[in-house]
Amino acid sequence: MEHTLTTLPASRRPGCPFDPPKELIQAREHGPISRYTFPDGHEGWLVTGYDLARSVLADSRFSSRKELMRHHPLIDYGDIEVPPAPPGEFLLMDDPRHSRYRKPLVGKFTVRRMRLLTERVEQVTAEHLDAMEAAGPSADLVTAFARPIPSVIICELLGVPYEDRGFFQENIDKFLGGEVGDEELFAAYTATQRYLAELVAAKRANPTDDVLSDLTDTDLTDEELRGVALILLAAGFDTTANMLALGTFALLRNPEQLAALRADPGLTDGAVEELLRYLSVAKQFQRVALEDVELGGRTVKAGATVILSYNTANRDPERFADPHALDLRRQDGGHLAFGHGIHQCLGQQLARVEMRVAFPALFDRFPTLRLAVPAEEVPLRPEIADIYGVKSLPVTWDV
């Protein structure tokens, strides 16, 4: 019998902050693809299987164009017409427009270049651990550790002045966190755009040693550079910040896995990949069929919206053994936490470097680190947020 969902869950099960909502797990149990009726009545699809999600991400018959994304999985926007993505915001574009913006960036985020940043990431991490220790023996790990480390690094890469970091943290959180009204969200987005316009003009006039200055030497316009900078800042900050905080929470709730990581530093790379799979903080993305496509034995009609549930695909029992277990020694890798295909996360190597440095450094510095509140009292981001995570993570340690 064909499975149909008429709403996506607005919250996760109590006591299960790391698992996908039960409705999505149940949908996957019925098969890798289900019908989904959007709040505005649009008949679309929900893909919960790993292989199908990966195939859609690599298929040019499915579009990422913003102007085609007229249907939100949780909100009825009525007859609002969605405009095309602003210049430079290439995540919501198809080729060739997408490649125009991504191509100049590829060489800036190679594995080799990101590994060269390791020493700087270590320095920034140590500075924030020093501050935590001096202010301790308790802290909110989100504000003391998880947010500032990727914020400093991405701002330095792009050439954002150090003193402006707080501005970005606050405003990016507003338009990605899912907890402010439309008016406040628009104000945060507008303020960020205004600031970036001024920053691009400053880099044009006085280039420095950073990615944004390098891009002023291409044929991209100021408006396009502003859009590219917005994508890089948001993606390079919010996702990693939530992985650091939620990943710490998950390790503290799985003490045997944390003990294994502490005992064997060689597990670090695998631990990062497993946390990425297990948590999948970028929970879902959408695509729109440009033509009729056969998918998992179903016909997806042209114009239909397909929701790709990354967090469920990364828990697919046909792809991962014991998928709901956090296993830092897991060998069946190949998660979709960074996506796949032409839109695969450009900054994935930077995120890996930051996590490979930050997690071991945190637990080495504070071997008795633990939650300062019961786990069920840790406040979680709402499911409507673009990126899943915790709003705060109160921790303490022995002095």
C-alpha positions in Angstrom: 0.0 0.0 0.0 1.4 3.4 -1.0 2.4 5.5 2.0 1.2 9.2 2.2 2.1 12.0 4.6 0.0 15.1 4.9 2.2 16.9 7.3 5.8 16.8 8.4 6.5 16.6 12.2 7.1 19.8 14.0 9.2 18.2 16.8 11.1 15.1 17.7 10.2 12.5 20.3 10.9 13.4 23.9 14.2 12.0 25.0 15.3 11.4 21.4 17.0 14.6 20.3 19.3 13.0 17.8 16.9 10.7 16.0 14.7 11.9 13.1 11.1 12.4 14.0 9.3 9.1 14.3 6.9 10.0 11.4 9.9 10.1 9.0 11.3 6.8 10.3 7.9 5.2 9.9 7.7 6.6 6.3 11.1 5.0 5.5 9.8 1.7 6.9 7.1 1.8 4.2 9.6 2.3 1.5 12.2 4.9 0.2 9.6 7.2 -1.3 6.2 8.4 -0.1 3.6 10.8 -1.4 3.5 14.1 0.5 0.7 16.6 0.4 1.9 20.1 1.1 0.0 22.6 3.3 -1.2 24.4 0.1 -2.5 21.2 -1.4 0.4 20.6 -3.8 0.9 16.9 -4.4 4.6 16.1 -4.0 7.0 13.4 -2.8 9.1 12.7 0.3 12.3 10.7 -0.3 13.6 8.9 2.8 15.9 6.3 1.2 19.6 6.8 0.8 20.0 5.5 -2.8 17.0 7.4 -4.1 18.0 10.7 -2.4 21.5 10.3 -3.9 20.2 9.7 -7.3 17.9 12.8 -7.2 20.9 14.9 -6.1 22.9 13.7 -9.2 20.0 14.0 -11.7 19.8 17.2 -13.8 16.1 16.5 -14.4 15.6 17.8 -10.8 16.0 21.5 -10.3 17.3 23.6 -7.4 15.9 26.9 -8.8 14.4 29.1 -6.1 11.6 30.4 -8.4 10.3 26.8 -8.7 10.2 26.2 -5.0 6.7 27.4 -4.5 5.7 24.9 -1.9 7.0 24.8 1.7 6.7 21.5 3.6 5.3 23.2 6.7 3.8 26.5 5.6 1.0 27.5 3.2 2.3 30.6 1.4 -0.9 30.9 -0.6 -0.5 32.6 -4.0 2.8 34.2 -3.3 5.1 34.1 -6.3 8.7 33.1 -5.5 11.3 35.2 -7.3 14.5 33.8 -8.7 17.5 33.6 -6.4 19.4 36.9 -6.1 22.6 37.1 -8.0 25.4 35.1 -6.4 23.2 32.9 -4.1 24.1 29.9 -6.2 22.6 27.2 -3.9 19.2 28.0 -5.4 20.3 27.9 -9.0 20.9 25.3 -11.7 23.8 25.2 -14.2 25.0 27.2 -16.0 24.2 30.0 -13.5 25.3 27.8 -10.6 28.7 27.0 -12.1 29.4 30.7 -12.9 29.5 31.3 -9.1 30.9 28.0 -7.8 33.8 27.6 -10.3 35.8 30.6 -9.0 35.4 29.2 -5.4 36.5 25.6 -5.9 40.2 26.3 -5.7 39.7 28.3 -2.5 38.3 25.3 -0.6 40.5 22.3 -1.7 41.5 19.6 0.8 45.1 20.9 0.7 44.2 24.5 1.4 41.9 23.6 4.2 44.5 21.4 5.9 46.9 24.3 5.7 44.4 26.1 8.0 44.7 23.5 10.7 47.2 25.4 12.7 45.0 28.5 12.8 42.0 26.4 13.8 44.0 24.9 16.6 45.0 28.4 17.8 41.4 29.7 17.7 40.2 26.6 19.5 42.8 26.9 22.2 42.0 30.6 22.8 38.3 29.8 23.4 39.1 26.8 25.6 41.4 29.1 27.6 38.5 31.5 28.0 36.1 28.8 29.0 38.5 27.4 31.6 39.2 30.9 33.1 35.5 31.6 33.4 34.5 28.1 34.5 33.7 25.6 35.8 30.5 25.9 33.8 29.6 27.4 30.4 27.1 27.4 27.6 29.1 25.5 25.1 27.1 27.1 22.2 28.2 30.7 23.0 31.6 29.8 24.5 32.9 27.3 22.0 30.6 26.0 19.2 29.6 29.3 17.6 32.8 31.4 17.9 35.3 28.9 16.4 33.7 28.6 12.9 32.6 32.3 13.1 36.2 33.4 13.5 37.5 31.1 10.8 35.0 31.9 8.1 35.2 35.6 8.8 38.9 35.5 8.5 38.7 33.5 5.2 36.3 36.1 3.7 38.0 39.1 5.2 35.3 40.2 7.6 36.8 42.4 10.4 37.0 40.6 13.7 34.9 43.2 15.5 32.0 42.5 13.2 31.7 38.8 14.0 29.0 39.3 16.6 26.8 41.1 14.0 27.0 38.0 11.7 26.4 35.5 14.4 23.2 37.4 15.5 21.8 38.0 12.1 22.6 34.7 10.5 21.0 33.0 13.5 17.8 35.0 13.0 17.3 34.0 9.4 18.3 30.4 9.8 17.2 29.6 13.3 13.4 29.4 12.6 12.4 31.3 15.7 11.7 34.9 14.6 8.8 36.3 12.7 8.9 37.3 9.1 9.5 41.0 9.8 12.5 40.4 12.1 13.8 37.8 9.7 13.6 40.2 6.7 15.3 42.9 8.8 18.2 40.6 9.7 18.6 39.6 6.0 18.4 43.2 4.8 21.0 44.4 7.4 23.4 41.6 6.4 23.0 42.4 2.7 23.6 46.1 3.4 26.8 45.3 5.4 28.1 42.9 2.7 27.6 45.6 0.0 29.8 47.9 2.0 32.4 45.1 2.6 32.6 44.3 -1.1 33.1 48.0 -2.0 35.9 48.1 0.6 37.6 45.0 -0.9 37.4 46.5 -4.3 39.1 49.7 -3.1 41.7 48.0 -0.9 42.0 44.2 -1.5 43.6 42.2 1.3 44.6 38.5 1.7 41.2 36.8 1.8 38.7 35.0 -0.5 36.4 38.0 -1.0 39.3 40.2 -2.1 40.4 37.4 -4.5 37.0 37.3 -6.0 37.0 41.0 -6.8 39.6 40.1 -9.5 37.0 38.0 -11.4 34.2 39.2 -13.6 31.6 38.9 -10.8 29.7 42.2 -10.2 29.4 43.7 -6.7 25.8 42.4 -6.4 27.0 38.9 -7.3 29.9 39.1 -4.8 27.5 40.1 -2.1 25.3 37.1 -2.8 28.3 34.7 -2.9 29.6 36.1 0.4 26.2 35.7 2.1 26.1 32.0 1.1 29.7 31.3 2.3 29.2 33.1 5.6 25.9 31.4 6.4 27.0 27.9 5.3 30.4 28.2 6.8 29.2 29.3 10.2 25.8 27.9 11.1 26.2 24.3 10.1 29.5 23.7 11.8 28.5 25.6 14.9 25.5 23.3 15.3 27.6 20.2 14.5 30.0 21.2 17.3 27.3 21.7 19.9 25.0 18.9 18.9 28.0 16.5 18.4 29.2 17.3 21.9 25.7 16.6 23.3 25.6 13.3 21.4 29.0 12.2 22.7 28.1 13.1 26.3 25.0 11.0 25.9 27.0 8.1 24.5 29.8 7.8 27.1 31.2 4.5 25.8 31.7 6.1 22.4 33.3 9.2 24.0 35.6 6.9 26.0 36.7 5.1 22.8 37.5 8.5 21.2 39.5 9.6 24.2 41.4 6.3 24.3 42.3 6.3 20.6 43.0 9.7 18.8 43.2 7.7 15.6 39.4 7.5 15.7 39.0 11.2 15.2 38.4 11.3 11.4 36.0 8.4 11.6 34.2 9.9 14.6 33.6 13.2 12.6 32.1 11.3 9.7 29.9 9.2 12.0 28.7 12.3 13.8 27.9 13.9 10.5 25.9 10.9 9.4 24.2 10.3 12.8 23.1 14.0 13.3 22.6 15.3 9.8 22.0 18.9 11.0 21.1 20.0 7.4 18.0 17.9 7.6 16.4 18.2 4.2 16.5 19.9 0.8 14.0 20.2 -2.0 14.2 19.6 -5.7 11.5 20.2 -8.4 11.1 17.8 -11.3 11.6 19.5 -14.7 10.0 16.5 -16.5 8.2 13.3 -15.7 10.8 11.0 -13.9 10.5 7.4 -12.7 11.7 7.3 -9.2 11.5 4.2 -6.9 8.7 2.7 -9.0 6.7 6.0 -8.9 6.2 8.6 -11.6 7.2 12.0 -10.4 5.3 14.4 -12.6 6.9 17.5 -14.1 6.5 20.4 -11.6 6.2 18.2 -8.6 8.3 19.1 -5.5 10.5 16.4 -4.0 11.6 16.7 -0.3 14.9 14.9 0.3 15.1 13.8 3.9 18.8 13.7 4.6 18.5 12.7 8.2 16.4 9.7 7.3 18.5 8.7 4.3 21.5 8.7 6.6 19.7 6.3 8.9 18.6 4.0 6.0 18.9 0.4 7.2 19.5 -0.8 3.6 22.7 1.4 3.5 23.9 1.4 7.1 24.1 -1.4 9.6 22.3 -0.6 12.9 21.6 2.9 11.6 20.2 4.4 14.7 23.4 3.6 16.7 26.3 6.1 17.1 29.3 4.0 16.3 32.6 5.8 15.9 34.2 2.7 14.5 31.7 2.4 11.7 33.1 1.3 8.3 30.0 1.7 6.1 30.6 5.4 5.3 29.4 7.5 2.5 26.8 9.7 4.2 24.8 12.5 2.6 25.4 15.1 5.3 27.2 17.4 2.7 24.8 16.5 -0.1 25.8 15.0 -3.4 26.2 16.1 -7.0 26.9 19.6 -8.3 25.6 21.2 -5.1 27.7 19.1 -2.7 28.8 21.4 0.1 31.7 23.6 -1.1 33.1 24.1 2.5 32.9 20.4 3.6 36.7 20.2 4.0 36.8 23.3 6.2 34.0 21.9 8.4 35.9 18.6 8.7 39.1 20.4 9.8 37.3 22.4 12.4 35.6 19.4 13.9 38.7 17.2 13.8 40.5 19.9 15.8 37.7 21.0 18.1 36.2 17.8 19.5 39.5 16.2 20.7 40.7 19.6 22.0 37.5 20.1 24.0 37.6 16.6 25.7 41.3 16.7 26.3 41.0 20.1 28.1 38.0 19.0 30.1 38.1 15.3 30.7 35.3 15.5 33.3 33.0 17.6 31.0 29.3 16.8 31.5 25.9 18.3 31.1 24.9 20.8 33.7 21.2 20.2 33.3 19.2 17.0 32.6 19.4 16.0 29.0 15.6 16.6 28.4 16.1 20.2 29.5 18.6 21.0 26.8 16.7 23.4 24.4 16.5 22.3 20.8 16.1 24.3 17.6 12.6 23.8 16.1 12.2 21.5 13.2 11.2 24.4 11.0 14.8 25.8 11.3 16.9 25.2 8.2 19.7 23.7 10.4 19.0 21.5 13.4 20.8 21.9 16.6 20.6 23.0 20.2 19.9 26.6 21.3 22.2 26.3 24.3 24.2 23.5 25.9 24.9 24.1 29.6 28.0 22.1 30.7 30.2 21.8 33.7 33.4 20.1 34.7 35.6 19.4 37.8 38.3 21.9 38.7 
